[in-house]
Amino acid sequence: MPRRLWALSAVGLLPILLGGCVAQIRETRIYGAARPASGARSEVIGERRAGIDGAFECRDVAVTAPMVREVQIRRSFADHAQDRNAALAMLLGGGIGLVAYGQDQVQCPQQGGGCSDPTNAGYALLGLAAIPLGLLAYNAMAARDSLVLEPAEAEATPGQWRACSQ
């Protein structure tokens, strides 16, 4: 019966340990200035419009394409899942130490310890402590900042309006 009770307790605690331990991550994007991509070309395009007096006006527009911009993506934790993971890992690690110390004192009280074998409870706590430690590592990897290049709009530099030469 004690073995069955231990197994049911472990299975019952598993949802509590896993519930809400994957952190929600907040993402902020910081856009840099647009710059020409490698292989970008500049083209001059003529524009024409009707002026106020009905005569046509023209201008040259220099268009540079393709353009890119650096985007820095900053990620941070939006909840306290990392705090819960660290607390659970420390509590389970402390439990491992207490179980090992208690087992050592029960088996070798006169010799000052050092003669006990690891117990099944210690192994179980070690296995449970691996869960929040794994989630700590997973969340830390998911919250890393990154830098990416994204396409930007073509840059157009218009010239001055002038009378069109026919």
Stockholm file with secondary structure:
# STOCKHOLM 1.0

chainA/1-166         MPRRLWALSAVGLLPILLGGCVAQIRETRIYGAARPASGARSEVIGERRAGIDGAFECRDVAVTAPMVREVQIRRSFADHAQDRNAALAMLLGGGIGLVAYGQDQVQCPQQGGGCSDPTNAGYALLGLAAIPLGLLAYNAMAARDSLVLEPAEAEATPGQWRACSQ
#=GR chainA/1-166 SS CHHHHHHHHHHHHHHHHHTTCSCCEEEEEEEEEEEEEEEEEEEEEEEEEECTTSCEEEEEEEEEEEEEEEEEEEEEESSSHHHHHHHHHHHHHHHHHHHHHHHHHHHCTTTTSCCCCCCHHHHHHHHHHHHHHHHHHHHHHHTCCEEEEEEECCEEEECCCEECCC
#=GC SS_cons         CHHHHHHHHHHHHHHHHHTTCSCCEEEEEEEEEEEEEEEEEEEEEEEEEECTTSCEEEEEEEEEEEEEEEEEEEEEESSSHHHHHHHHHHHHHHHHHHHHHHHHHHHCTTTTSCCCCCCHHHHHHHHHHHHHHHHHHHHHHHTCCEEEEEEECCEEEECCCEECCC
//
